[in-house]
């Protein structure tokens, strides 16, 4: 008769949750972009235009491409023409996947954030 070997499985003891370590754990790294608010007509939503330079492979010329993103602005702080920093977030609606992090410069030219 052939001898059948069985695997012994041992369950690992569950790890105790350390609440102090969870509180000081670093937050997830999320993408950030800088852009200009081009529309503030919706409640808690802004449209931000983000520009980036892309090099043409054939000619080597840099071309400015723009994208528009709908962002979430909970307190309606940003106004049209403001330079803002936006951060990636969970989907808030069909098109909103970004949130306002801070206003860098207002439309009137007042600098709110240094650096």
MMTF fields as JSON, N, C-alpha, C and O atoms, coordinates in Angstrom:
{
  "mmtfVersion": "1.0.0",
  "mmtfProducer": "UNKNOWN",
  "numBonds": 459,
  "numAtoms": 460,
  "numGroups": 115,
  "numChains": 1,
  "numModels": 1,
  "chainsPerModel": [1],
  "groupsPerChain": [115],
  "chainIdList": ["A"],
  "bondAtomList": [4, 2, 8, 6, 12, 10, 16, 14, 20, 18, 24, 22, 28, 26, 32, 30, 36, 34, 40, 38, 44, 42, 48, 46, 52, 50, 56, 54, 60, 58, 64, 62, 68, 66, 72, 70, 76, 74, 80, 78, 84, 82, 88, 86, 92, 90, 96, 94, 100, 98, 104, 102, 108, 106, 112, 110, 116, 114, 120, 118, 124, 122, 128, 126, 132, 130, 136, 134, 140, 138, 144, 142, 148, 146, 152, 150, 156, 154, 160, 158, 164, 162, 168, 166, 172, 170, 176, 174, 180, 178, 184, 182, 188, 186, 192, 190, 196, 194, 200, 198, 204, 202, 208, 206, 212, 210, 216, 214, 220, 218, 224, 222, 228, 226, 232, 230, 236, 234, 240, 238, 244, 242, 248, 246, 252, 250, 256, 254, 260, 258, 264, 262, 268, 266, 272, 270, 276, 274, 280, 278, 284, 282, 288, 286, 292, 290, 296, 294, 300, 298, 304, 302, 308, 306, 312, 310, 316, 314, 320, 318, 324, 322, 328, 326, 332, 330, 336, 334, 340, 338, 344, 342, 348, 346, 352, 350, 356, 354, 360, 358, 364, 362, 368, 366, 372, 370, 376, 374, 380, 378, 384, 382, 388, 386, 392, 390, 396, 394, 400, 398, 404, 402, 408, 406, 412, 410, 416, 414, 420, 418, 424, 422, 428, 426, 432, 430, 436, 434, 440, 438, 444, 442, 448, 446, 452, 450, 456, 454],
  "bondOrderList": [1, 1, 1, 1, 1, 1, 1, 1, 1, 1, 1, 1, 1, 1, 1, 1, 1, 1, 1, 1, 1, 1, 1, 1, 1, 1, 1, 1, 1, 1, 1, 1, 1, 1, 1, 1, 1, 1, 1, 1, 1, 1, 1, 1, 1, 1, 1, 1, 1, 1, 1, 1, 1, 1, 1, 1, 1, 1, 1, 1, 1, 1, 1, 1, 1, 1, 1, 1, 1, 1, 1, 1, 1, 1, 1, 1, 1, 1, 1, 1, 1, 1, 1, 1, 1, 1, 1, 1, 1, 1, 1, 1, 1, 1, 1, 1, 1, 1, 1, 1, 1, 1, 1, 1, 1, 1, 1, 1, 1, 1, 1, 1, 1, 1],
  "groupList": [{"groupName": "UNK", "atomNameList": ["N", "CA", "C", "O"], "elementList": ["N", "C", "C", "O"], "formalChargeList": [0, 0, 0, 0], "bondAtomList": [1, 0, 2, 1, 3, 2], "bondOrderList": [1, 1, 2], "singleLetterCode": "X", "chemCompType": "L-PEPTIDE LINKING"}],
  "groupTypeList": [0, 0, 0, 0, 0, 0, 0, 0, 0, 0, 0, 0, 0, 0, 0, 0, 0, 0, 0, 0, 0, 0, 0, 0, 0, 0, 0, 0, 0, 0, 0, 0, 0, 0, 0, 0, 0, 0, 0, 0, 0, 0, 0, 0, 0, 0, 0, 0, 0, 0, 0, 0, 0, 0, 0, 0, 0, 0, 0, 0, 0, 0, 0, 0, 0, 0, 0, 0, 0, 0, 0, 0, 0, 0, 0, 0, 0, 0, 0, 0, 0, 0, 0, 0, 0, 0, 0, 0, 0, 0, 0, 0, 0, 0, 0, 0, 0, 0, 0, 0, 0, 0, 0, 0, 0, 0, 0, 0, 0, 0, 0, 0, 0, 0, 0],
  "groupIdList": [1, 2, 3, 4, 5, 6, 7, 8, 9, 10, 11, 12, 13, 14, 15, 16, 17, 18, 19, 20, 21, 22, 23, 24, 25, 26, 27, 28, 29, 30, 31, 32, 33, 34, 35, 36, 37, 38, 39, 40, 41, 42, 43, 44, 45, 46, 47, 48, 49, 50, 51, 52, 53, 54, 55, 56, 57, 58, 59, 60, 61, 62, 63, 64, 65, 66, 67, 68, 69, 70, 71, 72, 73, 74, 75, 76, 77, 78, 79, 80, 81, 82, 83, 84, 85, 86, 87, 88, 89, 90, 91, 92, 93, 94, 95, 96, 97, 98, 99, 100, 101, 102, 103, 104, 105, 106, 107, 108, 109, 110, 111, 112, 113, 114, 115],
  "secStructList": [7, 7, 7, 7, 7, 7, 7, 7, 7, 7, 7, 7, 7, 7, 7, 7, 7, 7, 2, 2, 2, 2, 2, 2, 1, 7, 7, 7, 7, 7, 7, 3, 3, 3, 3, 3, 3, 3, 3, 3, 3, 3, 6, 6, 3, 3, 3, 3, 3, 3, 3, 3, 3, 3, 3, 7, 6, 6, 6, 7, 7, 3, 3, 3, 3, 3, 3, 3, 3, 3, 3, 3, 7, 6, 6, 7, 7, 7, 7, 6, 6, 7, 3, 3, 3, 3, 3, 3, 7, 1, 7, 7, 1, 1, 1, 3, 3, 3, 3, 3, 3, 3, 3, 3, 3, 7, 6, 6, 1, 7, 5, 7, 1, 7, 7],
  "xCoordList": [0.82, 0.0, 0.882, 1.923, 0.421, 1.159, 0.855, -0.279, 1.876, 1.71, 1.297, 1.942, 0.253, -0.266, 0.267, 0.103, 0.907, 1.413, 0.396, -0.13, 0.134, -0.792, -0.011, 0.944, -0.445, 0.202, -0.448, -1.671, 0.368, -0.145, -0.212, 0.792, -1.366, -1.517, -1.717, -2.508, -1.008, -1.17, -1.645, -1.176, -2.563, -3.08, -2.24, -1.937, -1.878, -1.094, -2.003, -3.18, -1.458, -2.237, -2.552, -1.684, -3.769, -4.112, -3.29, -3.042, -2.874, -2.066, -2.971, -4.062, -2.502, -3.26, -3.115, -2.021, -4.221, -4.196, -3.595, -4.047, -2.598, -1.942, -2.5, -2.16, -3.35, -4.042, -3.108, -3.325, -2.079, -1.174, -0.355, -0.033, -0.015, 0.755, -0.113, 0.375, -1.404, -2.301, -2.512, -2.654, -2.536, -2.784, -1.607, -1.794, -0.394, 0.777, 1.247, 2.262, 0.526, 0.919, 0.818, -0.111, 1.766, 1.713, 0.522, 0.093, 0.008, -1.131, -0.677, 0.51, -1.634, -1.321, -0.781, -1.189, 0.134, 0.656, -0.36, -0.723, -0.813, -1.795, -1.215, -0.427, -1.615, -1.119, -1.644, -2.769, -0.824, -1.234, -0.932, 0.002, -1.724, -1.52, -1.852, -2.589, -1.299, -1.565, -2.287, -1.895, -3.348, -4.104, -4.855, -4.808, -5.545, -6.302, -7.787, -8.233, -8.55, -10.001, -10.594, -10.404, -11.319, -11.929, -13.439, -14.068, -14.04, -15.474, -15.793, -15.31, -16.625, -17.078, -18.598, -19.13, -19.291, -20.737, -21.524, -22.729, -20.858, -21.549, -21.297, -20.262, -22.222, -22.063, -21.11, -21.296, -20.09, -19.1, -18.286, -17.604, -18.347, -17.597, -16.939, -17.556, -15.709, -14.981, -14.395, -14.136, -14.184, -13.498, -12.121, -11.991, -11.087, -9.705, -9.0, -9.083, -8.297, -7.517, -6.062, -5.431, -5.546, -4.167, -3.399, -3.813, -2.277, -1.441, -0.19, 0.363, 0.245, 1.493, 2.178, 1.526, 3.499, 4.27, 4.627, 5.119, 4.375, 4.664, 5.578, 5.336, 6.619, 7.575, 7.102, 6.782, 7.055, 6.713, 7.889, 9.018, 7.618, 8.701, 9.386, 10.599, 8.621, 9.188, 10.001, 11.114, 9.459, 10.102, 10.86, 11.689, 10.596, 11.28, 10.739, 11.317, 9.638, 9.044, 8.14, 7.451, 8.153, 7.289, 5.933, 5.848, 4.888, 3.52, 2.818, 2.986, 2.04, 1.291, -0.057, -0.85, -0.304, -1.6, -2.349, -1.749, -3.655, -4.465, -5.521, -6.04, -5.817, -6.899, -7.757, -7.251, -9.039, -9.933, -10.398, -10.801, -10.335, -10.762, -11.83, -11.725, -12.865, -13.857, -13.349, -13.001, -13.309, -12.792, -13.849, -14.793, -13.685, -14.613, -14.054, -12.918, -14.862, -14.515, -15.631, -16.619, -15.473, -16.545, -17.062, -18.272, -16.163, -16.572, -16.733, -16.94, -16.646, -16.743, -15.735, -16.069, -14.497, -13.471, -12.834, -12.507, -12.646, -11.935, -12.878, -14.077, -12.295, -13.052, -12.379, -11.268, -13.063, -12.54, -11.233, -11.155, -10.207, -8.918, -7.905, -6.732, -8.312, -7.39, -6.462, -6.863, -5.224, -4.271, -4.389, -4.185, -4.718, -5.01, -4.175, -3.713, -3.994, -3.355, -4.46, -5.209, -4.559, -5.605, -4.962, -3.822, -5.712, -5.2, -6.199, -7.411, -5.664, -6.498, -7.316, -6.81, -8.576, -9.445, -10.292, -10.19, -11.112, -12.011, -13.058, -13.271, -13.714, -14.751, -15.912, -16.525, -16.2, -17.291, -18.549, -19.65, -18.398, -19.533, -19.02, -17.924, -19.8, -19.391, -18.099, -17.293, -17.885, -16.716, -15.751, -14.634, -16.151, -15.29, -14.423, -14.924, -13.092, -12.139, -10.995, -9.988, -11.137, -10.108, -10.735, -11.933, -9.922, -10.408, -9.429, -8.239, -9.954, -9.13, -8.285, -8.812, -6.963, -6.095, -5.819, -6.001, -5.373, -5.157, -5.145, -4.907, -5.406, -5.353, -3.95, -3.53, -3.237, -1.872, -1.865, -1.169, -2.639, -2.704, -4.119, -4.723, -4.648, -5.988, -5.957, -4.886, -7.126, -7.223, -6.697, -6.219, -6.782, -6.306, -4.792, -4.232, -4.116, -2.672, -2.123, -0.907, -2.985, -2.545, -2.04, -2.759, -0.809, -0.215, -0.616, -0.317, -1.305, -1.752, -0.789, -0.71, -0.058, 0.854, 2.224, 2.372, 3.218, 4.598, 5.213, 4.971, 6.024, 6.717, 6.175, 6.673],
  "yCoordList": [-1.169, 0.0, 1.258, 1.32, 2.242, 3.492, 4.328, 4.391, 4.947, 5.756, 7.172, 7.771, 7.701, 9.022, 10.017, 9.841, 11.064, 12.101, 13.231, 13.666, 13.68, 14.801, 16.002, 15.876, 17.175, 18.404, 18.867, 18.851, 19.268, 19.833, 21.348, 21.99, 21.893, 23.343, 23.92, 23.418, 24.955, 25.645, 27.05, 27.717, 27.469, 28.828, 29.776, 29.507, 30.869, 31.869, 32.612, 32.836, 32.984, 33.73, 35.103, 35.727, 35.59, 36.913, 37.997, 37.954, 38.971, 40.061, 41.052, 41.378, 41.513, 42.498, 43.855, 44.248, 44.556, 45.871, 46.882, 47.017, 47.573, 48.584, 49.931, 50.442, 50.504, 51.735, 52.929, 53.852, 52.939, 54.091, 54.112, 55.185, 52.952, 52.898, 53.303, 53.949, 52.927, 53.283, 54.787, 55.337, 55.45, 56.888, 57.66, 58.723, 57.135, 57.85, 57.336, 57.802, 56.387, 55.826, 56.903, 57.71, 56.928, 57.952, 57.721, 56.589, 58.813, 58.716, 58.226, 58.253, 57.78, 57.297, 58.424, 59.578, 58.079, 59.06, 59.238, 58.274, 60.444, 60.728, 61.742, 62.605, 61.63, 62.554, 63.954, 64.131, 64.931, 66.328, 67.04, 66.678, 68.049, 68.877, 70.317, 70.598, 71.209, 72.634, 73.133, 72.824, 73.908, 74.419, 75.687, 76.165, 76.218, 77.462, 77.142, 76.382, 77.726, 77.536, 78.297, 79.507, 77.58, 78.229, 78.335, 79.049, 77.64, 77.749, 77.514, 76.56, 78.408, 78.238, 78.359, 78.856, 77.906, 78.072, 76.982, 77.13, 75.881, 74.786, 74.855, 75.362, 74.356, 74.304, 73.169, 72.034, 73.475, 72.521, 71.846, 70.855, 72.364, 71.804, 72.937, 73.976, 72.738, 73.693, 72.958, 71.756, 73.674, 73.116, 73.762, 74.986, 72.909, 73.383, 72.962, 71.807, 73.924, 73.649, 73.422, 74.274, 72.244, 71.885, 71.821, 71.143, 72.534, 72.546, 71.71, 71.692, 71.014, 70.255, 70.33, 70.485, 70.219, 70.277, 68.867, 68.061, 68.577, 67.27, 67.482, 68.356, 66.682, 66.812, 65.984, 64.805, 66.593, 65.877, 64.994, 65.468, 63.698, 62.755, 63.017, 62.849, 63.424, 63.595, 64.891, 64.877, 65.982, 67.274, 67.768, 68.671, 67.199, 67.639, 68.922, 69.461, 69.419, 70.657, 70.356, 69.336, 71.26, 71.098, 71.731, 72.871, 70.992, 71.435, 71.49, 70.588, 72.527, 72.655, 71.976, 72.357, 70.963, 70.278, 70.659, 70.812, 70.811, 71.162, 70.095, 69.485, 69.892, 69.007, 69.744, 70.563, 69.461, 70.056, 68.965, 67.88, 69.272, 68.336, 68.988, 70.161, 68.217, 68.683, 68.294, 67.139, 69.277, 69.03, 69.344, 70.09, 68.769, 68.995, 70.101, 70.022, 71.134, 72.257, 72.398, 73.091, 71.744, 71.642, 72.993, 73.178, 73.944, 75.232, 76.335, 77.49, 76.018, 77.005, 78.142, 79.312, 77.795, 78.801, 79.366, 80.553, 78.543, 79.007, 79.76, 79.49, 80.7, 81.511, 81.401, 80.886, 81.887, 81.829, 82.622, 83.763, 82.004, 82.646, 82.286, 82.63, 81.603, 81.208, 80.1, 79.225, 80.144, 79.058, 78.12, 78.538, 76.849, 75.917, 74.649, 74.292, 73.983, 72.677, 71.662, 71.772, 70.663, 69.65, 68.303, 68.046, 67.45, 66.148, 65.074, 65.289, 63.922, 62.806, 62.298, 62.232, 61.939, 61.438, 60.283, 59.888, 59.765, 58.693, 59.285, 60.498, 58.473, 59.012, 59.596, 58.907, 60.86, 61.536, 61.63, 61.761, 61.564, 61.526, 60.911, 60.351, 61.013, 60.391, 60.988, 60.266, 62.28, 62.939, 63.514, 63.892, 63.589, 64.189, 63.133, 62.249, 63.237, 62.341, 63.114, 62.52, 64.409, 65.281, 66.19, 66.471, 66.648, 67.54, 68.7, 68.573, 69.822, 71.005, 70.773, 70.439, 70.952, 70.836, 72.216, 72.437, 73.153, 74.514, 75.491, 75.125, 76.739, 77.824, 78.423, 78.876, 78.42, 78.929, 80.443, 81.16, 80.928, 82.355, 82.702, 81.964, 83.792, 84.21, 84.892, 85.191, 85.134, 85.77, 87.201, 87.716, 87.838, 89.215, 89.301, 90.397, 88.142, 88.132, 87.955, 87.886, 87.879, 87.702, 86.278, 85.318, 86.14, 84.822, 84.35, 85.004, 83.193, 82.661, 81.629, 81.45, 80.949, 79.894, 80.159, 80.461, 80.047, 80.227, 78.877, 77.927, 78.786, 77.535, 76.808, 75.734],
  "zCoordList": [0.0, 0.0, 0.0, 0.654, -0.755, -0.826, 0.414, 0.891, 0.902, 2.093, 1.677, 0.816, 2.262, 1.931, 2.95, 4.157, 2.444, 3.329, 3.395, 2.371, 4.553, 4.72, 5.221, 5.988, 4.764, 5.19, 6.483, 6.623, 7.4, 8.632, 8.445, 8.132, 8.635, 8.512, 9.89, 10.688, 10.149, 11.428, 11.144, 10.222, 11.938, 11.769, 12.607, 13.77, 12.003, 12.719, 13.681, 13.395, 14.8, 15.786, 15.222, 14.612, 15.409, 14.877, 15.559, 16.764, 14.753, 15.281, 15.997, 15.529, 17.116, 17.876, 17.198, 16.792, 17.082, 16.449, 17.413, 18.55, 16.959, 17.768, 17.347, 16.28, 18.175, 17.792, 17.76, 16.974, 18.584, 18.568, 17.291, 16.782, 16.771, 15.538, 14.349, 13.422, 14.364, 13.279, 13.203, 12.111, 14.336, 14.352, 13.773, 13.181, 13.938, 13.441, 12.088, 11.571, 11.509, 10.218, 9.146, 9.168, 8.206, 7.154, 6.23, 6.007, 5.707, 4.797, 3.434, 3.11, 2.648, 1.315, 0.452, 0.586, -0.428, -1.37, -2.481, -3.155, -2.674, -3.715, -4.674, -4.287, -5.942, -6.957, -6.682, -6.215, -6.973, -6.852, -8.155, -8.871, -8.455, -9.645, -9.3, -8.354, -10.079, -9.92, -11.157, -12.283, -10.946, -12.078, -11.727, -10.594, -12.713, -12.569, -12.63, -13.489, -11.712, -11.698, -12.876, -12.998, -13.751, -14.918, -14.792, -15.574, -13.823, -13.614, -12.155, -11.545, -11.588, -10.209, -10.124, -9.131, -11.164, -11.243, -10.527, -10.321, -10.141, -9.47, -7.971, -7.537, -7.19, -5.75, -5.389, -5.829, -4.587, -4.097, -5.2, -4.94, -6.42, -7.54, -8.31, -8.548, -8.692, -9.511, -10.698, -10.625, -11.793, -12.954, -12.989, -12.999, -13.008, -12.963, -14.244, -14.663, -14.868, -16.075, -15.67, -15.046, -16.045, -15.733, -17.048, -17.989, -17.102, -18.308, -18.066, -16.967, -19.126, -19.057, -20.406, -21.439, -20.391, -21.628, -22.071, -21.281, -23.343, -23.922, -25.119, -25.951, -25.195, -26.296, -27.48, -27.326, -28.663, -29.888, -30.272, -30.391, -30.467, -30.739, -32.082, -32.204, -33.076, -34.41, -34.533, -35.059, -34.059, -34.252, -33.027, -33.144, -31.857, -30.651, -30.059, -29.116, -30.598, -30.118, -28.922, -28.892, -27.936, -26.773, -27.048, -27.506, -26.769, -26.987, -25.639, -24.818, -25.402, -24.154, -24.335, -25.195, -23.51, -23.519, -22.256, -21.192, -22.372, -21.214, -20.981, -21.916, -19.721, -19.317, -18.304, -17.537, -18.297, -17.318, -16.366, -16.786, -15.083, -14.056, -13.2, -12.845, -12.87, -11.908, -10.53, -10.286, -9.629, -8.289, -7.251, -7.513, -6.075, -4.963, -4.081, -3.613, -3.859, -2.994, -1.968, -2.208, -0.833, 0.171, 0.635, 0.762, 0.89, 1.45, 0.409, 0.78, -0.871, -1.952, -1.742, -1.93, -1.352, -1.063, -2.316, -2.352, -3.355, -4.549, -5.477, -5.548, -6.174, -7.132, -8.498, -8.619, -9.508, -10.87, -10.968, -10.513, -11.568, -11.738, -10.67, -10.811, -9.6, -8.541, -9.013, -9.78, -8.552, -8.778, -7.587, -6.447, -7.84, -6.757, -6.881, -7.965, -5.758, -5.701, -5.457, -4.486, -6.349, -6.216, -5.93, -6.317, -5.245, -4.843, -5.267, -5.256, -5.637, -6.071, -4.887, -3.767, -5.13, -4.059, -4.583, -5.745, -3.713, -4.13, -5.077, -5.057, -5.899, -6.779, -5.974, -5.157, -6.213, -5.501, -6.35, -5.816, -7.654, -8.575, -9.873, -9.908, -10.921, -12.176, -12.72, -13.307, -12.541, -13.108, -12.068, -12.422, -10.803, -9.774, -9.105, -8.41, -9.328, -8.691, -8.045, -7.658, -7.925, -7.368, -6.327, -6.376, -5.386, -4.333, -4.177, -4.465, -3.72, -3.474, -2.226, -1.166, -2.357, -1.186, -0.602, 0.596, -1.46, -0.969, -2.13, -3.281, -1.795, -2.773, -2.68, -1.615, -3.796, -3.818, -4.01, -3.291, -4.98, -5.277, -5.705, -6.483, -5.223, -5.605, -6.969, -7.498, -7.525, -8.838, -8.796, -9.807, -7.644, -7.524, -7.381, -7.39, -7.247, -7.172, -5.78, -5.604, -4.784, -3.395, -3.191, -3.466, -2.712, -2.485, -1.101, -0.101, -1.045, 0.233, 0.793, 2.009, -0.076, 0.354, -0.21, -1.394, 0.63, 0.166, -0.082, 0.662, -1.15, -1.429, -2.534, -2.871]
}
